[in-house]
Amino acid sequence: MRQRITYIQKPSLPFHPSQTTLTRDALYVESLDAAREERVTFSFDELPSELWQVLRQCHQLHIRWASKRAFEAVSPLSSRISPGLHVFYSPVESGRAKRDSEGREPLCTLLKKVFDDGLRCESPEKSFITPPILSKRFASTTAYQFYELLPSLENLVTYIQQKFCGIDDKCHQRAASILSADSVDINYDSISHALTMSGFWSQAPEGQGWTETIGKHEGGTDKVEAGLLGAEPASEPEEIKVGGLLAVVGQDEELKPTLFSFPSRHHPLHEDATYSVTFPPPTGLHPTMTISMAPEALKEPPGLPDATCALHAYLTLPSKLFGDKYQLSTTDPLFLKSHNLASLRAVAGETDLEAPDWSISRWGSNWLLELASPSESDKIAGEWNVTIPLHLRYLLPSESGYRRASVPWPVVFWACSAEDGTKMGVNPFDRVNLGWEGLFGPRTMFYQLHPSPSREGGNLVEELEVPVLTLKENSGIFNSQVIELGTIAVISLGFLWVLWKLGLVARSSGIRPRHQRCARKRDKAE
């Protein structure tokens, strides 16, 4: 097992060497105001048997989870996904995964056990969607994708404590810290045969800075790396430069200064480049998502001189909500201008306009939209609003007459083309398989806008009250049973009316019953 812990400070934050102490056995950190990333890598033989039996049937498996809390993503960890659980999966070349002795699909069974037994996951073929592959060059695009709005990782913590920690109290405490993480990534591929798990904390849980002891592993066989880094001004626009102190706990006698740079696809914008998401009331069955962007967010990123940039939004919509791909893919300039949209770039998942929610087995849909931005001649005094018309599916009835639909905020970013000579080399902080970055070329650079809820303590998930059929017994003429019986009565009466009309037509046209026609023929013959 290899462990890497990285603290990332802003240049404006204070740091004093006395806040860190390195000994033979441990690194002591005290009141360090910084973001923190912890990454643990397991070899195949360190994994529980039930886990590697599923992984050996996977060509790629990437799991991403982000909290619904608003948090700051610092450079070089600035990439974002919508809140919730995202699973990106490609099976082995032999095809479908083998089922267990009880006939269960192994991947969905494992996901339910590790994350939540209530996941709407039956099998990748039935529950996952197939993302659009715009080019075979995009190796980061997997064959299947799954999403669920999972608010907590309590099941994951319990699973790690039971399967990895045993009776190790320190391991139990480290696993429990996942509950306060802002994002968690789990990665596996069949080439490396290694499982990597990483967590990101934008700040210490108590808000008082990080105070902890990073000790070497007993026996000295597992490597523990620690770093205290901060972003520095880079010499090239596609690069990120970081500097600070590094050490291998248990091997190095002192923290070693370092300074290195690397090309990166993900870059942060100015902290004032923010956006917020609302659904103006009344939402009804046709809610409209409004994305409001601050003036700073509308400025093209300071990229390469010849780069072409466009503003995008990537929506992750659960099955209760969907867009009309025929409406959003229109080239009608009046429609696009009225919503400040440029075009629909890609869509995947459930887009049936008529299907109710209970008839859909897959989780929902993804939408990549290019957004219009104001021209230099336009004077924007306040926020720039983009509106996206959406539709709610018919949901199951409820006693209150309403159901709740949770809609995660989209990811909003600038995508800029890089020069042909730009090579994205090794990036120790790179994140791939986010769902949206694989829809662009391999040299595209992304500049992330910062989500900023307008209300204090707001989350990055909008809760909509959806009108549905009422199940109350005393609900008058809108009682579900009355409507059901009324529908049957109307259909029956309509059927009888059609038969009556057909009889009148037959009588008026002189069409006689068959036995009368036969009798007349006999009379003539005689």
C-alpha positions as CSV (number, residue, x, y, z in Angstrom):
1,M,0.0,0.0,0.0
2,R,1.2,3.5,-0.8
3,Q,-0.1,6.6,0.8
4,R,0.2,10.2,-0.3
5,I,-1.0,13.2,1.7
6,T,-0.8,16.7,0.1
7,Y,-1.6,20.0,1.8
8,I,-2.3,22.8,-0.7
9,Q,-2.1,26.4,0.6
10,K,-3.2,29.6,-1.1
11,P,-0.3,32.1,-1.5
12,S,-2.2,34.5,0.7
13,L,-2.4,32.1,3.7
14,P,0.3,32.3,6.4
15,F,2.8,29.5,6.9
16,H,5.6,29.1,9.5
17,P,8.1,26.3,9.6
18,S,7.2,25.6,13.2
19,Q,3.8,24.3,12.0
20,T,5.5,21.1,10.8
21,T,8.0,18.8,12.5
22,L,9.5,15.7,10.8
23,T,11.0,12.9,12.9
24,R,12.1,9.4,12.1
25,D,8.7,8.0,12.6
26,A,6.2,10.7,11.8
27,L,5.4,14.2,10.4
28,Y,3.6,16.5,12.9
29,V,1.3,19.2,11.4
30,E,-0.2,21.9,13.6
31,S,-2.9,24.4,12.7
32,L,-2.2,24.4,9.0
33,D,-4.8,26.3,7.0
34,A,-4.9,24.5,3.7
35,A,-6.8,22.2,1.5
36,R,-5.9,18.5,1.8
37,E,-5.8,15.5,-0.5
38,E,-5.1,12.0,0.7
39,R,-4.5,9.2,-1.9
40,V,-4.1,5.5,-1.0
41,T,-3.1,2.9,-3.6
42,F,-3.7,-0.8,-3.0
43,S,-2.2,-3.7,-5.0
44,F,-4.4,-6.5,-6.1
45,D,-3.4,-8.9,-3.3
46,E,-4.3,-6.3,-0.7
47,L,-7.9,-6.2,-1.7
48,P,-10.8,-8.3,-0.2
49,S,-11.7,-11.3,-2.4
50,E,-15.2,-10.1,-3.1
51,L,-13.7,-6.8,-4.4
52,W,-11.0,-8.2,-6.7
53,Q,-13.4,-10.8,-8.1
54,V,-15.5,-7.9,-9.5
55,L,-12.6,-5.8,-10.5
56,R,-11.0,-8.5,-12.6
57,Q,-14.1,-8.4,-14.8
58,C,-13.6,-4.6,-15.3
59,H,-11.4,-3.1,-18.0
60,Q,-12.0,0.3,-16.3
61,L,-13.9,1.3,-13.2
62,H,-13.9,5.0,-12.0
63,I,-16.1,6.1,-9.2
64,R,-16.6,9.8,-8.4
65,W,-18.5,11.3,-5.5
66,A,-19.0,15.0,-4.7
67,S,-20.7,16.5,-1.7
68,K,-23.8,18.7,-2.2
69,R,-22.1,21.3,0.1
70,A,-20.5,24.2,-1.7
71,F,-16.7,24.0,-1.4
72,E,-13.7,25.7,-3.0
73,A,-11.7,23.6,-5.4
74,V,-8.1,25.0,-5.3
75,S,-5.4,24.7,-8.0
76,P,-4.2,22.1,-9.1
77,L,-7.3,20.3,-7.9
78,S,-9.8,22.6,-9.6
79,S,-11.9,20.1,-11.6
80,R,-15.5,19.5,-10.6
81,I,-18.5,17.2,-11.1
82,S,-22.1,17.6,-10.1
83,P,-23.0,16.5,-6.6
84,G,-23.7,12.8,-6.1
85,L,-22.3,9.4,-7.1
86,H,-20.9,8.9,-10.6
87,V,-19.8,5.5,-11.8
88,F,-17.9,5.1,-15.1
89,Y,-17.4,1.5,-16.2
90,S,-16.0,-0.5,-19.1
91,P,-16.2,-4.3,-19.0
92,V,-13.5,-6.7,-20.1
93,E,-13.3,-7.4,-23.8
94,S,-15.1,-10.8,-23.4
95,G,-18.4,-9.0,-22.9
96,R,-20.8,-9.1,-20.1
97,A,-19.6,-9.8,-16.6
98,K,-20.3,-13.3,-15.2
99,R,-23.1,-13.5,-12.6
100,D,-22.5,-15.0,-9.2
101,S,-23.9,-18.4,-8.0
102,E,-27.2,-16.8,-7.1
103,G,-27.6,-15.2,-10.5
104,R,-26.9,-11.6,-9.3
105,E,-25.0,-9.1,-11.4
106,P,-21.7,-8.6,-9.6
107,L,-21.0,-4.8,-10.2
108,C,-24.4,-3.6,-9.1
109,T,-24.4,-6.0,-6.1
110,L,-21.0,-4.5,-5.0
111,L,-22.1,-0.9,-5.5
112,K,-25.2,-1.5,-3.4
113,K,-23.1,-3.1,-0.6
114,V,-20.4,-0.4,-0.6
115,F,-22.6,2.7,-1.1
116,D,-26.3,2.2,-0.6
117,D,-28.6,-0.8,-0.9
118,G,-31.2,1.5,-2.4
119,L,-29.3,2.3,-5.6
120,R,-31.4,1.9,-8.7
121,C,-28.8,-0.5,-10.1
122,E,-29.8,-3.8,-11.7
123,S,-27.1,-4.3,-14.3
124,P,-25.0,-2.0,-16.5
125,E,-27.1,-3.0,-19.5
126,K,-30.4,-2.0,-17.9
127,S,-29.5,0.7,-15.4
128,F,-26.4,2.5,-16.9
129,I,-26.5,4.8,-19.9
130,T,-24.1,4.8,-22.8
131,P,-22.2,8.1,-23.1
132,P,-21.7,9.6,-26.6
133,I,-18.3,8.7,-28.0
134,L,-17.5,11.6,-30.3
135,S,-14.1,10.2,-31.2
136,K,-12.2,7.0,-30.6
137,R,-9.2,9.0,-29.7
138,F,-10.8,9.9,-26.4
139,A,-9.5,7.0,-24.3
140,S,-11.0,8.5,-21.1
141,T,-14.5,7.7,-22.3
142,T,-15.9,4.5,-20.7
143,A,-18.6,2.3,-22.1
144,Y,-21.2,2.8,-19.4
145,Q,-22.1,5.5,-16.9
146,F,-24.3,5.5,-13.8
147,Y,-25.5,8.3,-11.4
148,E,-27.3,8.5,-8.1
149,L,-27.8,11.5,-5.9
150,L,-26.1,10.0,-2.8
151,P,-25.9,12.5,0.0
152,S,-23.6,10.6,2.4
153,L,-20.8,8.0,2.4
154,E,-21.7,6.3,5.6
155,N,-21.9,2.8,4.0
156,L,-18.5,3.3,2.3
157,V,-16.9,4.2,5.7
158,T,-18.5,1.1,7.3
159,Y,-17.3,-1.1,4.4
160,I,-13.7,0.2,4.7
161,Q,-13.6,-0.3,8.4
162,Q,-14.9,-3.9,8.2
163,K,-12.9,-5.0,5.1
164,F,-9.6,-3.1,5.4
165,C,-9.1,-1.9,9.0
166,G,-9.8,-4.9,11.2
167,I,-9.1,-3.8,14.8
168,D,-6.8,-0.9,13.8
169,D,-8.2,2.1,15.6
170,K,-6.2,4.6,13.6
171,C,-7.5,3.1,10.4
172,H,-11.0,3.4,11.7
173,Q,-10.5,7.1,12.4
174,R,-9.0,7.7,9.0
175,A,-11.9,5.9,7.3
176,A,-14.4,8.0,9.4
177,S,-12.8,11.2,8.1
178,I,-14.3,10.4,4.7
179,L,-17.6,11.7,6.1
180,S,-16.3,15.2,6.0
181,A,-14.7,15.0,2.6
182,D,-15.8,17.3,-0.2
183,S,-15.1,14.7,-2.9
184,V,-13.9,11.1,-3.2
185,D,-12.4,9.3,-6.2
186,I,-11.9,5.5,-6.7
187,N,-10.0,4.3,-9.8
188,Y,-9.1,0.9,-11.2
189,D,-7.9,-0.2,-14.6
190,S,-6.8,-3.6,-15.9
191,I,-3.4,-2.4,-17.0
192,S,-2.0,-1.3,-13.6
193,H,-4.1,-3.8,-11.5
194,A,-4.1,-1.3,-8.7
195,L,-7.0,0.3,-6.9
196,T,-6.5,4.0,-6.0
197,M,-8.8,5.9,-3.6
198,S,-8.4,9.6,-2.9
199,G,-10.3,12.1,-0.9
200,F,-10.3,15.9,-1.0
201,W,-11.0,18.3,1.8
202,S,-11.2,22.0,1.0
203,Q,-10.6,22.9,4.6
204,A,-10.2,21.2,8.0
205,P,-13.6,19.9,9.4
206,E,-13.5,22.2,12.4
207,G,-12.3,25.2,10.5
208,Q,-9.3,25.6,12.8
209,G,-6.6,24.2,10.4
210,W,-5.1,20.7,10.2
211,T,-3.5,19.3,13.3
212,E,-2.5,15.7,12.9
213,T,0.2,13.1,13.0
214,I,1.2,11.3,9.8
215,G,3.1,8.2,10.9
216,K,5.0,5.7,9.0
217,H,3.4,2.3,8.6
218,E,4.5,-0.4,11.0
219,G,7.1,-2.7,9.4
220,G,8.3,0.0,7.0
221,T,7.0,-1.8,4.0
222,D,4.3,0.7,3.0
223,K,5.4,4.1,1.6
224,V,4.0,7.3,3.1
225,E,4.6,10.5,1.1
226,A,3.7,13.9,2.5
227,G,3.8,17.3,0.8
228,L,3.1,21.0,1.6
229,L,2.6,22.7,-1.6
230,G,1.2,26.0,-3.1
231,A,0.5,27.2,-6.6
232,E,3.1,29.6,-8.2
233,P,2.8,31.8,-11.3
234,A,3.5,29.6,-14.3
235,S,5.6,30.7,-17.3
236,E,3.3,29.0,-19.9
237,P,-0.5,29.4,-20.0
238,E,-1.1,25.7,-20.2
239,E,1.1,24.9,-17.2
240,I,0.6,24.9,-13.5
241,K,3.6,25.5,-11.2
242,V,3.7,24.3,-7.6
243,G,6.4,24.7,-5.0
244,G,6.8,23.7,-1.4
245,L,8.2,20.9,0.8
246,L,8.2,17.1,0.4
247,A,9.2,14.2,2.5
248,V,8.9,10.4,2.7
249,V,7.9,9.7,6.3
250,G,10.3,7.2,7.9
251,Q,13.0,7.7,5.3
252,D,13.8,11.4,5.0
253,E,15.3,13.3,7.9
254,E,14.0,16.7,6.9
255,L,11.4,18.3,4.5
256,K,13.0,18.9,1.1
257,P,12.1,22.0,-0.9
258,T,10.7,21.4,-4.4
259,L,9.5,23.4,-7.4
260,F,8.0,21.8,-10.5
261,S,5.6,22.5,-13.3
262,F,3.4,20.4,-15.6
263,P,0.8,21.0,-18.3
264,S,-2.7,20.7,-17.0
265,R,-6.1,20.5,-18.6
266,H,-8.0,21.9,-15.6
267,H,-7.4,25.5,-14.5
268,P,-9.3,27.7,-12.0
269,L,-10.6,31.1,-12.8
270,H,-10.6,34.2,-10.6
271,E,-12.5,33.7,-7.4
272,D,-15.2,36.2,-8.6
273,A,-16.0,34.0,-11.6
274,T,-19.0,32.5,-10.0
275,Y,-22.4,31.1,-11.1
276,S,-25.6,30.1,-9.3
277,V,-28.6,28.0,-10.3
278,T,-32.3,28.6,-9.6
279,F,-35.7,27.4,-10.8
280,P,-38.1,30.4,-10.9
281,P,-41.5,29.6,-9.3
282,P,-43.9,28.2,-10.1
283,T,-42.0,25.2,-11.4
284,G,-45.0,23.1,-12.3
285,L,-44.4,20.3,-14.8
286,H,-42.2,22.4,-17.0
287,P,-39.5,23.9,-14.8
288,T,-36.8,26.2,-16.3
289,M,-33.3,26.0,-15.0
290,T,-31.7,29.5,-14.8
291,I,-27.9,29.7,-14.7
292,S,-26.8,33.2,-13.5
293,M,-23.1,34.1,-14.1
294,A,-21.2,37.0,-12.6
295,P,-19.6,39.5,-15.0
296,E,-16.1,38.1,-14.1
297,A,-17.2,34.6,-15.3
298,L,-18.0,36.0,-18.8
299,K,-14.4,37.0,-19.5
300,E,-12.6,34.6,-21.8
301,P,-9.8,32.8,-19.9
302,P,-6.2,34.1,-20.3
303,G,-5.2,31.2,-22.4
304,L,-3.1,30.8,-25.5
305,P,-3.2,33.7,-28.1
306,D,-4.7,31.6,-30.9
307,A,-7.0,29.6,-28.7
308,T,-10.8,29.3,-29.4
309,C,-12.9,29.3,-26.2
310,A,-16.6,28.6,-25.6
311,L,-18.7,28.6,-22.5
312,H,-20.4,25.2,-21.6
313,A,-22.7,23.7,-19.1
314,Y,-22.9,19.9,-18.4
315,L,-26.2,18.8,-16.9
316,T,-26.7,15.6,-14.9
317,L,-30.5,15.0,-14.8
318,P,-32.1,12.2,-12.8
319,S,-34.9,10.3,-14.5
320,K,-37.6,12.5,-13.0
321,L,-36.4,15.4,-15.1
322,F,-35.4,15.5,-18.8
323,G,-34.9,17.9,-21.7
324,D,-36.5,17.9,-25.1
325,K,-33.6,17.1,-27.4
326,Y,-35.6,18.2,-30.4
327,Q,-36.2,21.6,-28.8
328,L,-32.7,22.1,-27.4
329,S,-31.0,21.0,-30.7
330,T,-32.8,23.6,-32.7
331,T,-31.0,26.1,-34.9
332,D,-33.8,28.7,-34.6
333,P,-31.9,31.9,-33.7
334,L,-34.9,33.4,-31.9
335,F,-35.2,30.5,-29.5
336,L,-31.5,30.3,-28.9
337,K,-31.2,34.1,-28.3
338,S,-34.2,34.1,-26.0
339,H,-32.5,31.5,-23.7
340,N,-28.8,32.7,-24.3
341,L,-28.0,29.3,-25.7
342,A,-25.6,28.5,-28.5
343,S,-26.2,24.8,-29.3
344,L,-26.7,21.3,-27.9
345,R,-23.4,19.5,-28.2
346,A,-24.1,16.1,-26.8
347,V,-26.9,14.1,-25.1
348,A,-27.0,10.6,-23.6
349,G,-29.5,8.6,-21.6
350,E,-33.3,8.7,-21.2
351,T,-34.8,11.2,-23.6
352,D,-38.2,9.6,-24.2
353,L,-40.7,12.5,-24.1
354,E,-43.8,10.4,-23.1
355,A,-42.4,7.7,-20.7
356,P,-43.5,8.1,-17.1
357,D,-40.8,7.8,-14.4
358,W,-41.9,4.3,-13.2
359,S,-41.4,2.8,-16.6
360,I,-37.7,3.9,-16.9
361,S,-35.0,1.5,-15.7
362,R,-32.0,3.7,-16.4
363,W,-31.0,6.5,-14.1
364,G,-31.5,9.6,-16.3
365,S,-29.5,11.6,-18.8
366,N,-26.5,13.9,-19.4
367,W,-26.6,17.1,-21.6
368,L,-23.7,19.1,-22.8
369,L,-24.8,22.6,-23.9
370,E,-22.7,25.4,-25.3
371,L,-23.8,28.7,-23.8
372,A,-24.0,32.1,-25.5
373,S,-21.9,34.8,-23.9
374,P,-22.3,38.6,-24.4
375,S,-20.2,40.2,-27.1
376,E,-17.7,42.9,-26.3
377,S,-20.1,45.5,-27.6
378,D,-22.9,44.4,-25.1
379,K,-22.9,46.2,-21.8
380,I,-23.7,43.8,-19.0
381,A,-24.4,45.7,-15.8
382,G,-25.3,42.6,-13.7
383,E,-25.5,38.9,-14.0
384,W,-25.8,37.1,-17.4
385,N,-28.7,34.6,-17.3
386,V,-29.0,31.4,-19.3
387,T,-32.3,29.6,-19.2
388,I,-32.7,25.9,-20.0
389,P,-36.3,24.6,-20.5
390,L,-36.8,21.2,-18.9
391,H,-39.7,18.8,-18.3
392,L,-40.9,16.6,-15.4
393,R,-42.0,13.1,-16.0
394,Y,-45.2,11.7,-14.6
395,L,-44.5,10.4,-11.1
396,L,-46.3,8.0,-8.8
397,P,-49.2,9.4,-6.8
398,S,-48.8,10.5,-3.2
399,E,-51.0,11.3,-0.3
400,S,-50.0,14.9,-0.2
401,G,-50.4,15.5,-4.0
402,Y,-46.7,16.4,-4.3
403,R,-43.4,14.7,-4.6
404,R,-39.9,16.0,-4.3
405,A,-37.5,16.1,-7.3
406,S,-33.8,16.7,-6.5
407,V,-31.8,18.4,-9.3
408,P,-28.0,18.7,-8.9
409,W,-26.3,21.8,-10.2
410,P,-24.6,21.5,-13.6
411,V,-20.8,22.0,-14.1
412,V,-20.1,25.3,-15.9
413,F,-16.7,25.8,-17.6
414,W,-14.8,27.4,-20.4
415,A,-13.3,24.9,-22.9
416,C,-10.4,26.3,-24.9
417,S,-8.5,24.6,-27.7
418,A,-4.7,24.4,-27.2
419,E,-2.0,24.6,-29.8
420,D,-1.2,21.5,-31.9
421,G,2.2,21.3,-30.3
422,T,0.9,21.3,-26.7
423,K,1.4,17.9,-25.0
424,M,-0.4,17.0,-21.9
425,G,2.3,15.1,-20.1
426,V,2.4,13.6,-16.6
427,N,0.2,15.4,-14.1
428,P,0.3,14.1,-10.6
429,F,-3.0,15.7,-9.8
430,D,-4.9,15.0,-13.0
431,R,-8.5,13.8,-13.0
432,V,-10.0,11.9,-15.9
433,N,-13.4,10.2,-16.4
434,L,-15.4,13.1,-15.1
435,G,-18.1,12.5,-17.7
436,W,-17.8,15.8,-19.6
437,E,-14.1,16.2,-20.3
438,G,-14.0,13.1,-22.5
439,L,-16.4,14.9,-24.9
440,F,-13.6,17.2,-26.0
441,G,-10.2,16.8,-27.7
442,P,-7.2,15.5,-25.7
443,R,-5.5,18.9,-25.8
444,T,-8.5,20.9,-24.6
445,M,-8.0,23.1,-21.5
446,F,-10.9,23.7,-19.1
447,Y,-11.4,26.7,-16.9
448,Q,-13.8,26.1,-14.1
449,L,-16.4,28.6,-12.8
450,H,-17.1,28.5,-9.1
451,P,-20.6,27.5,-7.9
452,S,-21.9,30.0,-5.4
453,P,-25.3,29.5,-3.8
454,S,-27.2,32.7,-3.5
455,R,-28.6,31.8,-0.1
456,E,-26.4,31.3,3.0
457,G,-25.6,27.7,3.7
458,G,-27.2,26.7,0.4
459,N,-26.4,23.4,-1.3
460,L,-25.6,22.6,-4.9
461,V,-28.8,20.6,-5.2
462,E,-32.2,22.2,-6.0
463,E,-35.3,20.7,-4.5
464,L,-38.5,21.0,-6.5
465,E,-42.0,20.3,-5.4
466,V,-43.6,18.2,-8.2
467,P,-47.5,18.0,-8.5
468,V,-48.7,14.4,-8.7
469,L,-52.0,12.6,-8.3
470,T,-53.5,12.7,-4.8
471,L,-54.1,9.4,-3.0
472,K,-56.3,10.7,-0.2
473,E,-59.7,9.0,0.1
474,N,-61.6,12.3,0.7
475,S,-60.2,14.3,-2.2
476,G,-63.5,14.9,-4.1
477,I,-63.6,14.5,-7.8
478,F,-59.8,14.3,-8.0
479,N,-59.7,11.0,-6.0
480,S,-57.5,8.6,-8.0
481,Q,-60.2,5.8,-7.7
482,V,-62.9,8.2,-9.0
483,I,-60.7,9.2,-12.0
484,E,-59.9,5.6,-12.7
485,L,-63.5,4.5,-12.7
486,G,-64.5,7.6,-14.7
487,T,-61.9,6.8,-17.3
488,I,-63.2,3.3,-17.7
489,A,-66.8,4.6,-18.0
490,V,-65.8,7.2,-20.6
491,I,-64.0,4.6,-22.7
492,S,-66.9,2.1,-22.4
493,L,-69.5,4.8,-23.5
494,G,-67.2,5.8,-26.3
495,F,-67.0,2.2,-27.5
496,L,-70.8,1.8,-27.4
497,W,-71.3,5.1,-29.3
498,V,-68.9,3.9,-32.0
499,L,-70.9,0.7,-32.4
500,W,-74.2,2.6,-32.5
501,K,-72.8,4.9,-35.3
502,L,-71.6,1.9,-37.3
503,G,-75.1,0.4,-37.0
504,L,-76.7,3.5,-38.3
505,V,-74.3,3.7,-41.2
506,A,-74.9,0.0,-42.1
507,R,-78.7,0.5,-42.0
508,S,-78.7,3.7,-44.1
509,S,-76.5,2.1,-46.8
510,G,-78.9,-0.9,-47.3
511,I,-76.6,-3.5,-46.0
512,R,-78.8,-6.3,-44.7
513,P,-77.9,-9.1,-42.4
514,R,-76.6,-12.2,-44.0
515,H,-79.7,-14.4,-43.2
516,Q,-82.0,-11.9,-44.9
517,R,-79.9,-11.9,-48.1
518,C,-79.9,-15.6,-48.3
519,A,-83.7,-15.8,-47.9
520,R,-84.2,-13.4,-50.8
521,K,-82.0,-15.5,-53.0
522,R,-84.0,-18.6,-52.2
523,D,-87.3,-16.8,-53.1
524,K,-85.9,-15.8,-56.5
525,A,-84.7,-19.3,-57.2
526,E,-88.1,-20.8,-56.6
